[in-house]
Amino acid sequence: MHVALTKPHPLLLAGIFTLAVVLLCPVRHAAAQIFSDVQISSSPNPVGSGARAQGMGGAFIAVADDATAASWNPGGLIQLERPEFSIVGSYAYRKRHISSSSHPESDSWNSVTREDLNYLSCALPFRAFDKNFVVSLNYQRLYDFYNKLCFDYDFRSTGSSGIFQNVQTKTDFNQTGALKAVAPAIAVQLTPRLSIGATFNFWTDNLGYDNGWSNVRKVTGKAFVLNTNNKLIQYRYQSITKEKNDNFEAFNMNLGFLWQVNRVITIGGVFKTPFIADADRHTYSSGSSYELGRDTALPFAGRSSAPFVSKDEHIRIKFPKSYGLGIAFRLSDALTVDLDVYRTEWSEFYVRASGTKTNISGDARGKTHPGDTTQVRAGCEYLFILERTIVPVRFGMFYDPEPGTGHPKDYYGASFGSGIMLGNVVLDCCYIYRWAHGVQAEVPHATRDDQQHNFLASMIVHF
């Protein structure tokens, strides 16, 4: 006859401990890599917005001639000649295939969709001190954290005491949230061919919207433990962890210039300053396990429950500096070509929580050294100038790596878009496809193939 346990059985503790070890690997990795592993938009790299810019593959630093210039190169705002209002909406669908040759049970498909207000702005040109100025007020949703993961992971081990364990686990991970900024910007024309500008990004949730992210992690599993007396004992296990990160506060700037070298060539540059963000983290967790009896009429031979744990802490996140340079060729009144190179120094990134700093790979800072990333983007725009309207056609390609231990994760992409001008209203749309093959996955000993589909639609109204 089996008796309910009043104390945690040694084998039970061994099973729970082993489950915790195997599960903490993917959990820690996913939680620390808040950019490279839980993004749905397009990239962890700080890119700008707008259907026109993204239709050109994000090659927009040396073009930057609409209100979204505040997010790409604020020096380009000076090209606005009339007051304007703009709004950008986005729809994203990401599909991810996880596979492993050593753990085939981890093979799984995960997908997530999301639609949001991506950008909102109003801009006003004016003249003062014998100079041309443009001021704008902008809202941008830059970092999305919507993600879903579901995978199995099994392993076997034999401890030094001769206890053999076969552990089978299933992890469900669901994350939501975003980081958004309200950003006033200003540009001034220093000379007829040179302008400079600055965007002031206030990352805060004190303006009526949530700024942060949350996740729920549920782990279920079973363990088959064969002790030194060749007695087989079976355990069931479940744990739930909920984490909420809110009260996100930070400030940084985008500094840019635009230099019209001649009628054909324009050069633009942007520098996005590093910054340290503060946030509050609330963690709730609980777990339970039971031993499965050999008598089917008595399914619960023993039971143990982990106490409910609640933890509140303050975290700090160091965001790296990034900078880019672009060159645009206006080959005719109808054809413009742009090439951008952009670098983000992810080796500077860290999350400090509970007195420990982790890097972008989820490891203790200094243990591994994730490399910086360099994006390369190229795009073009051709205008069909008709009698009563203008219809653009845009195309772009890009290399957009994500940070990773040892070597960046190679991501590539292509985009195309179009639009129409109806009086003082301009409508644009674009489609972006971004993909990767065989990059490191959140699951141990596994790789993933990513397919990301993004649709953007924007409206600009000139006054």
Secondary structure, 3 states (H helix, E strand, C coil): CCCCCCCCCHHHHHHHHHHHHHHHHHHHHHHHCCCCCCCCCCCCCCCCCCHHHHHCCCCCCCCCCCCCHHHHCHHHHHHCCCCEEEEEEEEEEEEEEEECCCCHHHCEEEEEEEEEEEEEEEEEEEEECCEEEEEEEEEEEEEECCEEEEEEEEEEEECCCCCEEEEEEEEEEEEEEEEEEEEEEEEEEEECCEEEEEEEEEECCCCCCCCEEEEEEEEEEEEEEECCCCCEEEEEEEEEEEEEEEEEEEEEEEEEEEEECCCCEEEEEEEECCEEEEEEEEEEEEEEEEEECCCCCCCEEEEEEEEEEEEEEEEEEEECCEEEEEEEEECCCCEEEEEEEEEECHHHCEEEECCEEECCCCCEECCECCCCEEEEEEEEEEEEECCCCEEEEEEEEEECCECCCCCCECCEEEEEEEEEEECCEEEEEEEEEEEEEEEECCCCCCEEEEEEEEEEEEEEEEC
